[in-house]
């Protein structure tokens, strides 16, 4: 058993002293910014912000083509006085002028005579009548460890460091070569929106099935804060970057994929291009009906800056991706692989030994400026709650399965509370129908069902120990066909989709199904979403969920089996388990934390559903979902908050209500005198969510409560959850000062969770010991500080990964592991647990309860960790109450143009 885990995170070394770097800094300047803004406003491109320069493509061009540029500043397009470029050396005017001129001309894509085309001449001209002076570079000393400590003790880096420092770190590491097992890897820098990446280049090769597959090592570098930590951190995560050399899709199915372009600088003396790859996006343009460079890609402008070299055209790159990844002349391009474009024989992920070697290389390259954060050690041996044992005397597989079935049947009986369960199965393949009917009695420990009704009515019934289930199976027919969405582009996309949804709802309503007498569930077999990719918005799943919810029925979907499907029984099992979850037939196992946890504790979880116009129904919405779990209670142990009626309702009723609710109208802001105050839509949404949370906390005061929230999910509408706003045992709302959390409940505890998410906010990790062994470990981890509020939760690995050798090498395979690149590796993510509010000594004293026994934060972190475990599931990504709240968001499906109707009846 490992007793220590190491995280791939680094912080400024306090022993090094000040960390200052000399850099060249460029600002656009008032004159050039004003002229460029005038050109942009006159370009007639329909921009909603003509005063905001679209500098992202210009930034991409400069990063790719200007030697020495490290990073670009934020908001330079809105203010000419803000830093725009940071560079190791000043970019000469003969480079800067043509790049800016080419970008400006690109704003007039179809007007060759537009005035933007002669901007380069003005930038180069010495005639004072027409000359437009280039800004001057300024030498500045940049503090790369510039930090401000928040009131709560969290170190926050200067804003510019979020962009600048990852690029600086990436260039420092790219200047070094990674030597391992007789091979060498060279790295290039790839800029990303959240930081920077290192990509090994040229790619590695893997021969398999008579074809060459290409892949690279990829290191993601980002800057983050940790609650209450005295220094900010640099996270470096590792992964396999795979390259597409065959595209099993048609051009019109390519929505947008990343292409990295490798080319030398076109300027004299520019052979060293600064270790950077140019980031582009390739996708199908539905207006021109052809493949094109999209978004802020610099590739379309490259031929104008470099007339000597041959650069790939979108259609040519799509047709011959392998030719371009190997290079044409001294230009190469790689299409970043995505599963939607076909199979790939290189598996994703790296195993611990290889990740630890990359991590050691990073650590060596960052000394002495950055030092690794201290290793974390176990804080408890109680890693799991009271789960059914998998082995031991009297615990064979058959015995354990029988006990699990008994648990499920009891949970189902409690959730149904004497009502029958009516299930409609709409199937497309007889194999799926048979698997669903066979798996149900196994899961709840009942004998084979009896067939009821007429001979031509495929209806089955099970009864036993407080459970009555009736299942009716019938062919799905046209219900699961693709939605016929109108292609009339003159009308909004959301409205056209809403019409198709209403049409499918009418088709469901005209069917034989009636509103259930008890609890109603529909299981529908449907094609995978890739089958509907050719026609946008044609996937009928969300329309069917809305239609059945209007009938008072919950819904769960199972995909069609493919020709080689050997996991049909497994998928049928999970379909039923998810249906049981929607019915509320699930509860957390008893914890094994200790006496420090109150016996009558209830759990509450918050999840914010945030759909943009790219959401499932093309309607933007923000809705707070609140779930509470009361272990040991009878019917209604899992409940959800009905905001419209201000009451707790059973979980299945919450799902149905969420599917029918409309966006509540935000109350206008007023000053103390009652006068309207101008306020943005985002501010109104934030205020509405915070009011709901405060109202919910008032409803939870009747018993000890653990409030669980995902900080990354909620902080956009609850600004008090941002790391810089956090303070121990305090809750902040709006712009007012934070207050003691016990004001919202004498026995309230608040715990925040955070995972890596798309921003790599939580660092990668691996277990290790003093004998140089590395591997996996599950448990709760922390520092030696007993007053610490921040912990790490790591869960066990899937059996498919656990069987792989921990020392598997994929980037440079050994002679004994030539097939290693084809293996799929995976590392359990670290879940950060922050005990924001508990009954500490200070909290008790401030509440007038100085004589009470204080909480131990580690116990509450252990409780949240144990809530990730359940007999029916592999370890969950989040504690069970938060898992339930997040999945409830699948029913938030607003439809454009619909009016508020009556709420559906509860199941």
C-alpha positions in Angstrom: 0.0 0.0 0.0 1.3 3.4 -0.9 1.3 6.0 1.8 2.2 9.0 -0.3 1.1 10.6 -3.6 2.9 13.1 -5.7 1.2 15.9 -7.6 2.5 17.4 -10.8 2.3 20.9 -9.5 5.0 23.5 -8.9 5.1 26.8 -7.0 7.6 29.7 -6.9 10.5 28.7 -4.7 10.6 31.1 -1.7 14.3 30.1 -1.2 15.2 31.4 -4.7 14.3 35.0 -3.9 12.7 37.5 -6.3 11.9 36.0 -9.7 12.2 38.8 -12.3 12.8 38.5 -16.1 13.8 41.1 -18.6 11.3 41.2 -21.5 10.4 43.4 -24.4 6.8 44.7 -24.1 4.8 46.2 -26.9 1.6 48.2 -26.7 -0.6 49.1 -29.7 -0.6 52.7 -28.7 -3.4 55.2 -29.1 -2.8 56.2 -32.7 -2.5 52.7 -34.2 -5.3 51.4 -32.0 -7.6 54.2 -33.1 -6.8 53.6 -36.8 -7.3 49.9 -36.6 -10.6 50.4 -34.8 -11.7 52.7 -37.5 -10.8 50.1 -40.2 -12.6 47.4 -38.2 -15.8 49.5 -37.9 -15.8 50.2 -41.6 -15.2 46.6 -42.6 -18.9 45.9 -42.5 -18.6 42.4 -41.0 -21.5 42.7 -38.7 -19.5 42.8 -35.4 -21.6 43.4 -32.3 -18.5 45.2 -30.8 -17.0 47.4 -33.6 -14.9 49.1 -30.8 -13.2 45.8 -29.9 -10.5 44.7 -32.3 -10.6 41.0 -33.3 -6.9 40.6 -32.4 -7.0 36.8 -31.8 -6.0 36.0 -35.4 -3.4 38.8 -35.3 -2.1 37.3 -32.1 -1.9 33.9 -33.7 0.0 35.3 -36.7 2.5 37.1 -34.5 3.0 34.1 -32.2 3.6 31.9 -35.3 5.6 34.3 -37.5 7.4 36.8 -35.2 10.7 35.5 -33.7 10.9 35.8 -30.0 7.3 36.5 -29.1 6.4 34.7 -25.9 2.8 35.6 -25.1 0.0 38.1 -25.9 -1.7 40.2 -23.3 -5.4 40.3 -22.5 -7.8 42.9 -23.7 -5.3 44.6 -25.9 -8.1 44.9 -28.5 -10.1 47.3 -26.3 -7.3 49.6 -25.0 -4.2 50.6 -26.8 -2.4 51.4 -23.5 -2.5 47.8 -22.3 0.5 45.4 -22.9 -0.1 43.6 -26.1 3.0 41.5 -26.8 5.7 40.0 -24.5 8.9 38.9 -26.3 12.4 37.8 -25.6 13.7 40.3 -28.1 12.1 43.2 -30.0 10.4 42.1 -33.3 11.9 44.2 -36.1 9.6 46.6 -38.0 10.1 44.7 -41.3 8.4 41.7 -39.6 5.8 43.5 -37.6 4.5 45.7 -40.4 3.6 43.0 -42.9 2.0 40.8 -40.3 -0.3 43.7 -39.1 -1.0 44.7 -42.7 -1.9 41.2 -43.7 -4.2 40.8 -40.7 -5.9 44.2 -41.4 -6.5 43.3 -45.0 -8.1 40.0 -43.9 -10.9 42.0 -42.3 -12.0 42.8 -45.8 -12.1 39.3 -47.1 -14.0 40.1 -50.4 -13.0 43.7 -51.1 -9.6 43.8 -52.7 -9.7 47.6 -53.0 -10.4 48.2 -49.3 -8.3 50.6 -47.5 -7.1 47.9 -45.1 -4.9 46.5 -47.9 -2.5 49.5 -47.9 -2.0 49.5 -44.2 1.4 47.9 -44.5 2.5 50.7 -46.9 1.5 53.3 -44.3 3.3 51.4 -41.5 6.5 51.3 -43.6 6.1 54.8 -45.1 8.4 57.7 -44.1 6.0 60.3 -45.6 4.6 62.2 -42.7 1.3 62.8 -44.6 0.3 59.1 -44.7 2.7 57.4 -42.3 1.2 55.4 -39.4 4.0 54.9 -36.8 4.5 51.5 -35.4 4.6 51.3 -31.6 7.9 51.1 -29.9 9.1 48.2 -27.8 9.8 48.9 -24.2 12.1 46.9 -22.0 10.4 45.9 -18.7 11.3 43.8 -15.8 8.4 41.4 -15.2 7.9 39.7 -11.8 6.9 36.2 -12.7 5.9 35.5 -9.1 3.8 38.6 -8.6 1.2 37.7 -6.0 -1.5 39.3 -4.0 -2.9 37.5 -0.9 -6.6 37.5 -0.5 -8.4 38.3 2.7 -8.9 34.5 3.2 -5.2 33.7 2.7 -5.2 32.6 -0.9 -2.3 33.6 -3.1 -3.5 35.0 -6.4 -1.0 35.7 -9.2 -1.1 38.9 -11.2 -3.7 38.5 -14.0 -1.2 38.6 -16.8 0.6 35.6 -15.4 -2.2 33.3 -16.3 -1.2 33.7 -20.0 2.4 34.7 -19.7 3.8 32.2 -17.2 2.6 29.0 -19.0 4.2 30.3 -22.2 7.4 31.2 -20.4 7.5 27.7 -18.8 6.8 26.0 -22.1 9.6 27.8 -23.9 12.0 27.0 -21.1 11.2 23.3 -21.2 11.1 23.2 -25.1 14.7 24.4 -25.1 15.6 21.1 -23.5 15.7 17.6 -25.0 14.1 14.6 -23.2 16.4 11.6 -23.3 14.9 8.3 -22.2 16.0 4.7 -22.8 18.3 5.7 -25.6 15.7 7.8 -27.5 15.2 11.5 -27.6 12.0 13.6 -27.7 12.0 17.3 -28.9 9.1 19.5 -28.0 7.3 22.4 -29.7 5.1 25.0 -28.0 1.3 25.1 -28.7 -0.6 28.1 -27.4 -4.0 27.3 -25.9 -6.8 29.4 -24.4 -6.1 28.3 -20.9 -2.3 28.2 -20.9 0.3 26.4 -23.1 1.1 23.0 -24.3 4.3 21.1 -25.2 4.0 18.6 -28.1 6.7 16.2 -29.0 7.6 16.8 -32.7 8.0 15.1 -35.1 5.4 12.5 -34.0 6.2 9.0 -32.9 5.2 6.1 -35.2 3.3 2.9 -34.4 2.9 0.2 -37.0 -0.3 -1.8 -36.7 -2.7 -3.6 -39.1 -0.5 -2.7 -42.0 -0.7 1.1 -41.4 1.3 3.7 -39.6 -0.3 5.5 -36.7 1.1 8.8 -35.4 1.2 10.1 -31.8 3.1 12.5 -29.6 3.7 13.3 -25.9 1.7 16.3 -24.8 2.2 18.3 -21.7 -0.5 20.8 -20.6 0.8 23.8 -18.6 -1.6 26.0 -16.7 -1.6 28.4 -13.7 -4.0 28.0 -10.8 -4.7 28.9 -7.2 -5.6 26.6 -4.3 -7.9 27.7 -1.5 -5.9 29.2 1.4 -2.5 28.2 -0.2 0.3 30.8 0.4 1.6 30.4 -3.2 -0.1 29.9 -6.6 0.8 26.8 -8.6 1.8 25.7 -12.1 0.1 22.5 -13.1 1.8 20.2 -15.7 -0.3 17.3 -16.9 0.7 14.6 -19.4 -1.2 12.8 -22.1 -0.9 11.2 -25.5 -1.7 13.4 -28.5 -2.9 11.3 -31.4 -2.8 12.5 -35.1 -5.3 11.6 -37.7 -4.0 9.9 -40.9 -7.3 8.6 -42.1 -10.7 10.4 -41.8 -13.7 8.1 -41.9 -16.1 11.0 -42.3 -17.3 13.0 -45.2 -16.2 16.7 -45.5 -19.7 18.0 -44.4 -19.5 16.0 -41.2 -16.3 17.7 -40.0 -17.6 20.3 -37.6 -14.2 21.6 -36.5 -10.9 20.0 -35.7 -7.5 21.4 -34.6 -4.6 21.4 -37.0 -1.1 22.2 -35.9 1.1 23.8 -38.6 4.9 23.5 -38.6 6.8 26.0 -40.8 10.0 27.9 -40.7 10.0 31.7 -40.4 9.8 33.4 -43.8 12.1 36.2 -42.7 15.9 36.4 -43.3 17.7 34.9 -40.4 14.5 33.3 -39.1 15.5 29.6 -39.4 14.9 29.2 -35.6 11.1 29.6 -35.4 11.1 29.6 -31.6 9.9 26.1 -30.9 6.2 26.9 -31.8 3.4 25.2 -33.7 0.6 27.3 -35.2 -2.9 26.4 -34.0 -5.6 26.3 -36.7 -9.2 25.0 -37.0 -10.3 23.0 -40.0 -14.0 22.5 -40.6 -16.9 22.5 -43.1 -18.2 25.9 -44.0 -22.0 25.5 -44.7 -22.2 28.8 -46.4 -19.5 28.1 -49.0 -20.3 24.4 -48.9 -16.6 23.4 -48.7 -13.9 22.7 -46.2 -12.3 25.9 -44.9 -10.0 27.3 -42.2 -12.3 28.5 -39.4 -12.3 30.8 -36.4 -9.0 32.6 -35.8 -6.8 30.3 -37.9 -3.6 32.0 -39.2 -3.2 29.5 -42.1 -5.3 31.5 -44.6 -2.9 34.5 -44.2 0.3 32.5 -44.4 0.7 32.4 -48.2 0.5 36.2 -48.2 3.4 36.4 -45.8 5.5 33.6 -47.3 5.1 33.3 -51.1 7.9 30.8 -51.4 6.6 27.8 -49.6 3.6 25.6 -50.3 1.0 25.6 -47.5 -1.8 23.0 -47.3 -5.2 23.8 -48.6 -8.1 22.6 -46.5 -9.4 20.0 -49.0 -5.9 18.7 -49.8 -5.1 18.3 -46.1 -8.4 16.5 -45.5 -7.7 14.1 -48.4 -4.0 13.4 -47.6 -3.4 13.9 -43.9 -0.5 11.5 -43.7 1.3 13.2 -46.5 1.2 16.5 -44.6 2.2 15.1 -41.2 5.4 13.8 -42.8 5.9 17.2 -44.4 5.9 18.8 -47.8 9.2 20.6 -48.3 9.8 22.2 -44.9 6.1 22.6 -44.1 4.2 20.0 -42.1 0.7 19.8 -40.6 -1.0 17.5 -38.2 -4.7 17.0 -37.7 -5.4 16.4 -34.0 -7.3 13.1 -33.7 -10.9 12.9 -32.3 -12.9 9.7 -32.0 -15.7 11.2 -34.2 -13.4 10.9 -37.3 -12.8 7.2 -37.1 -10.7 4.6 -35.2 -7.1 5.0 -34.0 -4.8 2.1 -33.1 -2.9 4.2 -30.5 -4.6 4.1 -27.2 -5.0 7.2 -25.0 -3.3 7.8 -21.7 0.0 7.1 -20.0 0.8 4.8 -17.1 2.3 6.0 -13.8 5.9 5.1 -14.5 6.1 7.0 -17.8 4.2 10.0 -16.3 6.6 10.1 -13.4 9.6 10.2 -15.8 8.1 13.1 -17.7 7.3 14.8 -14.3 10.9 14.3 -13.2 12.1 15.9 -16.5 9.8 18.9 -15.9 11.0 19.3 -12.3 14.6 19.3 -13.4 13.9 21.9 -16.1 12.1 24.3 -13.7 14.7 24.4 -11.0 15.5 26.7 -9.2 12.7 29.0 -10.1 9.8 26.7 -9.4 9.8 23.9 -6.9 7.4 20.9 -6.5 4.7 21.2 -4.0 5.0 18.9 -1.0 3.8 15.3 -1.4 0.5 14.4 0.2 0.1 11.7 2.8 -2.9 9.6 4.0 -5.2 11.2 6.6 -7.3 8.1 7.3 -7.5 4.4 6.7 -11.3 4.5 6.3 -11.3 4.8 2.6 -14.7 3.2 1.9 -18.1 3.2 3.6 -19.9 0.0 4.6 -20.0 -1.8 1.3 -20.8 -5.5 0.8 -17.6 -7.5 0.9 -16.4 -9.0 -2.3 -14.6 -12.0 -0.8 -14.1 -13.9 2.4 -16.0 -16.7 4.1 -19.7 -16.8 3.1 -19.3 -14.0 0.6 -19.0 -15.8 -2.7 -20.3 -14.2 -5.9 -23.7 -15.8 -5.6 -24.2 -14.7 -2.0 -23.1 -11.1 -2.7 -25.4 -10.9 -5.8 -28.3 -12.1 -3.7 -27.6 -9.5 -1.0 -27.3 -6.7 -3.7 -30.6 -7.8 -5.2 -32.3 -7.6 -1.8 -30.9 -4.1 -1.3 -32.1 -2.9 -4.6 -35.6 -4.4 -4.1 -35.9 -2.7 -0.7 -34.8 0.6 -2.1 -37.2 0.3 -5.0 -40.1 -0.6 -2.6 -39.2 2.5 -0.5 -39.1 4.8 -3.5 -42.4 3.4 -5.0 -44.2 3.6 -1.6 -46.8 1.1 -2.5 -47.4 2.3 -6.1 -47.0 0.0 -9.1 -44.2 0.7 -11.5 -45.2 0.8 -15.2 -42.4 0.4 -17.7 -42.7 0.8 -21.4 -39.9 -0.7 -23.5 -39.6 0.6 -27.1 -37.1 -1.6 -28.8 -35.5 -1.8 -32.3 -33.6 -5.0 -31.9 -35.0 -8.2 -30.4 -31.7 -8.8 -28.7 -32.1 -5.6 -26.7 -35.7 -6.4 -25.7 -34.7 -9.9 -24.5 -31.7 -8.5 -22.5 -33.8 -5.9 -20.8 -36.5 -8.4 -19.8 -33.9 -10.9 -18.6 -31.8 -8.5 -16.6 -34.7 -6.9 -14.5 -35.5 -10.0 -12.3 -31.7 -10.6 -11.8 -31.2 -7.1 -10.4 -34.0 -7.2 -7.9 -34.0 -10.9 -7.0 -37.4 -11.9 -8.3 -38.3 -15.1 -10.3 -39.1 -15.0 -14.0 -42.0 -12.7 -14.7 -45.4 -13.9 -15.9 -46.9 -12.8 -19.2 -50.2 -11.0 -18.8 -52.8 -9.7 -21.2 -53.7 -10.9 -24.7 -51.3 -13.2 -26.6 -50.3 -10.4 -29.0 -49.6 -7.9 -26.1 -46.0 -8.3 -25.0 -46.6 -7.4 -21.3 -44.9 -9.0 -18.3 -45.4 -8.6 -14.6 -43.3 -9.1 -11.5 -44.6 -9.0 -7.9 -42.8 -9.6 -4.6 -42.1 -8.0 -1.2 -43.8 -4.6 -1.8 -42.8 -4.3 -5.4 -45.1 -4.6 -8.4 -43.7 -4.0 -11.9 -45.4 -4.2 -15.2 -43.3 -4.1 -18.4 -44.8 -3.7 -21.8 -42.5 -4.1 -24.8 -43.3 -2.9 -28.3 -41.4 -1.9 -31.4 -40.2 1.7 -31.4 -41.2 2.4 -34.9 -41.0 6.0 -36.1 -40.7 7.4 -32.5 -36.9 7.0 -32.6 -36.5 8.2 -36.2 -34.4 11.3 -36.8 -36.2 14.6 -36.1 -37.3 16.3 -39.4 -35.8 19.7 -38.6 -36.5 22.4 -41.2 -33.5 23.8 -43.1 -35.1 27.2 -43.6 -32.2 29.2 -42.3 -34.1 32.5 -42.3 -35.7 31.5 -39.0 -33.8 30.9 -35.7 -32.3 27.5 -35.3 -33.9 27.1 -31.8 -37.4 27.8 -33.3 -37.0 25.2 -36.1 -35.8 22.7 -33.6 -38.7 23.5 -31.3 -41.1 22.8 -34.1 -39.5 19.4 -34.7 -39.7 18.6 -30.9 -43.4 19.5 -30.8 -44.0 17.3 -33.8 -42.4 14.4 -32.0 -44.3 15.2 -28.8 -47.6 14.9 -30.8 -46.5 11.6 -32.2 -45.9 10.3 -28.7 -49.2 11.7 -27.5 -51.1 10.0 -30.3 -49.6 6.6 -29.3 -51.3 4.0 -27.1 -49.4 5.0 -23.9 -51.5 6.6 -21.2 -50.6 8.6 -18.1 -49.3 6.0 -15.6 -51.4 5.1 -12.6 -48.3 4.7 -10.5 -44.7 5.5 -11.3 -43.9 5.5 -15.1 -40.7 4.9 -16.8 -39.9 4.5 -20.5 -36.8 2.6 -21.8 -36.1 3.3 -25.4 -33.6 1.8 -27.8 -32.1 4.5 -29.9 -29.2 4.9 -32.3 -26.0 6.5 -31.0 -25.6 10.3 -31.6 -23.0 9.6 -34.3 -25.8 8.2 -36.4 -27.5 11.6 -36.4 -24.3 13.7 -36.9 -24.9 14.2 -40.6 -28.0 16.3 -40.0 -27.6 18.8 -37.1 -30.3 18.7 -34.3 -31.8 15.5 -35.7 -31.1 13.3 -32.6 -34.6 12.6 -31.2 -33.5 11.7 -27.6 -34.2 15.1 -26.0 -37.5 15.5 -27.8 -38.6 12.0 -26.6 -37.6 12.9 -23.0 -39.7 16.0 -23.2 -42.6 14.2 -24.7 -42.6 11.4 -22.1 -42.1 13.8 -19.3 -45.3 15.6 -20.3 -47.1 12.2 -19.8 -45.6 11.9 -16.3 -43.0 9.3 -17.4 -39.3 9.3 -16.7 -37.1 8.0 -19.6 -33.8 6.2 -20.1 -32.1 5.3 -23.4 -30.0 2.4 -24.5 -28.1 2.4 -27.7 -28.5 0.0 -30.6 -26.0 -2.9 -30.5 -23.3 -3.0 -33.1 -22.2 -6.1 -35.1 -19.6 -7.0 -32.5 -21.5 -6.0 -29.4 -20.6 -8.4 -26.6 -21.7 -6.2 -23.7 -25.4 -6.1 -24.3 -26.1 -7.7 -20.9 -23.9 -5.1 -19.2 -25.7 -2.2 -21.0 -29.1 -3.6 -20.1 -28.1 -3.8 -16.5 -26.9 -0.1 -16.5 -30.2 0.9 -18.2 -32.2 -0.5 -15.3 -29.9 0.9 -12.7 -30.2 4.3 -14.1 -34.0 4.0 -14.2 -33.9 3.0 -10.5 -31.7 6.1 -9.8 -34.3 8.3 -11.5 -37.0 6.8 -9.3 -35.0 7.7 -6.3 -34.3 4.1 -5.4 -30.7 4.7 -4.3 -29.1 5.8 -1.1 -25.6 6.2 0.2 -24.1 3.3 2.2 -23.5 3.9 5.9 -20.3 5.8 6.4 -17.3 4.6 8.4 -15.9 7.9 9.5 -16.5 7.9 13.2 -18.4 9.6 16.0 -17.5 13.1 14.8 -20.3 12.9 12.2 -23.8 13.6 13.6 -26.1 10.6 13.4 -29.0 12.6 11.9 -26.9 14.3 9.3 -28.6 15.1 5.9 -26.8 15.9 2.7 -27.7 18.7 0.3 -26.1 19.3 -3.1 -26.2 22.2 -5.6 -25.7 22.0 -9.3 -26.1 24.8 -11.8 -27.3 23.8 -15.3 -25.8 26.2 -17.9 -26.9 25.7 -21.5 -25.8 28.1 -24.2 -27.3 28.4 -27.6 -25.3 25.3 -28.5 -27.2 23.3 -25.8 -29.5 20.3 -26.4 -32.5 22.4 -27.4 -30.5 25.5 -28.7 -32.0 27.6 -25.9 -29.8 29.3 -23.3 -30.7 28.7 -19.7 -29.3 28.8 -16.2 -31.1 26.8 -13.6 -30.1 25.8 -10.1 -30.8 22.2 -9.2 -30.8 21.3 -5.5 -31.1 17.8 -4.1 -31.1 16.6 -0.5 -30.5 13.1 0.8 -31.7 12.0 4.2 -30.1 8.6 5.0 -32.2 6.2 7.0 -35.5 8.1 6.3 -38.5 6.4 4.8 -40.2 7.3 1.5 -38.9 10.5 0.1 -35.3 10.0 1.3 -34.1 11.7 -1.9 -35.8 15.0 -2.7 -35.3 17.9 -4.9 -36.2 21.6 -4.5 -39.2 22.9 -6.4 -38.3 26.6 -6.7 -41.8 27.5 -8.1 -43.6 26.1 -5.0 -40.8 26.6 -2.6 -40.9 23.1 -1.3 -39.1 19.8 -1.3 -40.5 17.1 -3.6 -39.5 13.5 -4.4 -36.6 13.2 -6.7 -38.6 11.7 -9.7 -41.1 14.5 -9.4 -38.2 17.0 -9.5 -37.0 15.5 -12.8 -40.5 15.9 -14.4 -40.8 19.5 -13.1 -37.4 20.4 -14.5 -38.4 19.2 -18.0 -41.5 21.5 -18.0 -40.2 24.6 -16.2 -39.7 27.9 -17.9 -37.0 30.3 -17.2 -38.1 32.5 -14.2 -38.3 36.2 -14.9 -35.5 38.0 -13.0 -36.6 40.7 -10.6 -35.3 44.2 -11.6 -32.6 45.7 -9.4 -33.5 48.7 -7.4 -31.6 51.1 -5.1 -32.6 51.7 -1.5 -35.1 54.3 -2.7 -36.8 51.8 -5.0 -35.5 53.3 -8.2 -34.4 50.9 -11.1 -30.7 50.3 -11.3 -29.1 49.3 -14.7 -27.9 45.8 -14.5 -26.6 43.2 -16.9 -28.3 39.9 -17.7 -25.4 38.1 -16.1 -25.6 40.1 -12.9 -29.4 39.5 -12.7 -28.8 35.7 -13.2 -26.1 35.7 -10.5 -28.4 37.6 -8.1 -31.3 35.2 -8.7 -29.1 32.1 -8.1 -27.7 33.5 -4.9 -31.2 34.4 -3.6 -32.3 30.8 -4.3 -29.2 29.4 -2.4 -29.9 31.6 0.6 -33.6 30.5 0.6 -32.5 26.9 0.4 -30.1 27.2 3.3 -33.0 28.5 5.4 -35.0 25.3 4.5 -32.2 23.1 5.8 -31.8 24.5 9.3 -33.9 21.8 11.0 -31.1 19.3 11.3 -27.3 19.0 10.8 -26.5 19.4 7.1 -23.5 18.9 4.9 -23.9 21.2 1.8 -21.9 20.0 -1.2 -21.1 22.2 -4.2 -18.9 22.0 -7.2 -16.9 25.2 -7.1 -16.1 25.3 -10.8 -19.7 24.7 -11.7 -21.2 27.3 -9.3 -18.8 30.1 -9.1 -20.0 31.9 -12.2 -23.3 32.5 -10.5 -22.0 32.5 -6.9 -18.9 34.7 -6.9 -18.3 34.0 -3.3 -17.0 30.5 -4.3 -14.0 31.9 -6.3 -10.8 31.0 -4.6 -9.8 34.6 -4.0 -13.1 35.2 -2.2 -13.0 32.2 0.1 -12.5 32.5 3.9 -12.7 29.7 6.4 -16.1 29.3 8.0 -17.5 32.2 6.1 -20.1 32.5 3.2 -20.2 35.4 0.9 -23.0 36.5 -1.4 -23.1 39.4 -3.8 -21.0 42.4 -3.1 -21.6 42.5 0.6 -19.1 41.2 3.2 -18.9 37.5 4.0 -20.7 36.3 7.1 -20.3 33.4 9.5 -21.6 30.2 7.8 -23.4 29.3 11.1 -25.7 32.2 10.5 -27.3 30.0 7.8 -27.6 27.0 10.1 -26.2 26.2 13.6 -25.1 22.7 12.4 -24.2 23.6 8.8 -21.1 22.3 7.1 -20.0 23.4 3.7 -17.7 21.4 1.5 -16.5 22.3 -2.0 -15.3 19.8 -4.6 -13.3 20.5 -7.7 -11.9 18.3 -10.4 -9.4 18.9 -13.2 -12.2 19.9 -15.7 -11.2 21.3 -19.0 -8.9 23.9 -17.4 -6.7 21.3 -15.5 -7.6 23.1 -12.3 -6.6 20.1 -10.1 -3.2 18.6 -10.7 -2.3 15.2 -11.9 -0.9 12.7 -9.4 0.7 9.3 -9.0 1.5 7.2 -5.9 5.1 6.5 -5.0 7.3 5.2 -2.2 10.9 5.5 -1.0 11.9 2.5 -3.1 11.2 4.3 -6.4 8.0 2.3 -7.0 5.1 4.2 -8.6 1.5 3.2 -9.1 -2.1 3.9 -8.1 -3.6 4.4 -4.6 -7.1 5.3 -3.3 -7.8 7.3 -0.2 -7.9 10.7 1.3 -4.7 12.8 1.3 -3.5 15.9 2.9 -0.5 17.8 4.3 0.9 17.4 7.8 -1.0 20.6 8.9 -3.8 19.4 11.1 -5.7 22.7 10.5 -5.6 22.3 6.7 -8.9 22.6 5.0 -7.9 21.3 1.5 -7.7 17.5 0.8 -7.3 15.2 -2.2 -9.7 12.3 -2.9 -8.4 9.5 -5.2 -10.5 6.4 -6.1 -9.6 3.0 -7.4 -8.8 2.2 -11.0 -11.0 0.2 -13.3 -10.0 -3.4 -13.6 -9.1 -2.9 -17.3 -6.4 -0.4 -16.3 -5.4 -2.2 -13.1 -4.3 -5.2 -15.2 -1.8 -3.1 -17.2 1.8 -3.0 -15.8 2.5 0.2 -14.0 5.8 0.5 -15.9 4.2 0.3 -19.4 6.0 2.6 -21.8 4.1 4.0 -24.8 6.2 7.0 -26.0 9.3 5.0 -26.4 8.3 1.4 -26.3 10.7 -1.2 -25.0 11.6 -4.4 -26.9 9.3 -6.3 -24.5 6.4 -3.9 -25.1 6.2 -3.3 -28.8 2.4 -3.2 -28.7 2.4 -0.8 -25.7 1.2 2.2 -27.8 -2.0 0.3 -28.6 -2.9 0.0 -24.9 -5.5 2.3 -23.3 -4.2 3.8 -20.0 -6.1 5.9 -17.5 -5.3 7.6 -14.2 -8.0 8.3 -11.7 -8.5 12.0 -11.3 -7.8 13.8 -8.1 -10.9 15.3 -6.6 -10.1 18.4 -4.5 -12.1 18.6 -1.3 -12.2 22.0 0.5 -13.9 22.0 3.9 -15.0 25.6 3.6 -17.3 25.7 6.7 -17.3 23.5 9.8 -17.6 23.9 13.5 -14.0 24.8 14.2 -12.9 26.2 17.5 -13.2 29.7 16.2 -16.6 29.1 14.6 -18.0 27.7 17.8 -16.6 30.6 19.8 -18.1 33.1 17.4 -21.4 31.3 17.7 -21.4 31.3 21.5 -20.7 27.6 21.8 -17.1 27.6 22.9 -17.6 24.6 25.1 -18.6 22.2 22.3 -16.3 19.7 20.7 -14.9 21.2 17.5 -14.9 19.4 14.1 -11.9 17.8 12.5 -11.9 19.0 8.9 -10.2 15.7 7.8 -13.3 13.7 9.0 -15.6 15.8 6.8 -13.3 15.3 3.8 -13.3 11.6 4.5 -17.1 11.6 4.6 -17.3 13.3 1.2 -14.8 10.8 -0.2 -16.8 7.8 1.1 -19.9 9.3 -0.6 -18.3 8.5 -3.9 -18.7 4.8 -3.2 -21.8 2.6 -3.8 -22.3 -1.2 -4.2 -23.8 -0.8 -7.6 -21.3 1.6 -9.1 -17.6 2.1 -9.7 -16.3 5.0 -7.6 -18.3 8.1 -8.7 -16.6 11.3 -10.0 -18.4 13.3 -7.3 -20.1 12.5 -4.0 -23.5 10.7 -4.6 -25.8 13.7 -3.7 -23.8 15.9 -6.1 -23.9 13.1 -8.7 -27.7 13.0 -8.4 -28.0 16.8 -8.7 -25.8 16.9 -11.8 -27.8 14.1 -13.6 -31.1 15.8 -12.8 -29.8 18.5 -15.1 -30.5 16.2 -18.0 -34.2 17.1 -17.7 -33.6 20.8 -18.0 -34.7 21.1 -21.7 -36.3 24.5 -22.4 -38.0 24.8 -25.8 -38.1 28.0 -27.8 -41.5 29.6 -28.2 -43.4 27.4 -25.7 -45.6 28.8 -23.0 -45.7 27.7 -19.4 -48.1 24.9 -19.0 -49.4 23.0 -16.0 -46.8 21.0 -14.1 -46.8 17.2 -14.7 -48.2 15.0 -12.0 -45.6 13.3 -9.7 -44.6 9.7 -10.2 
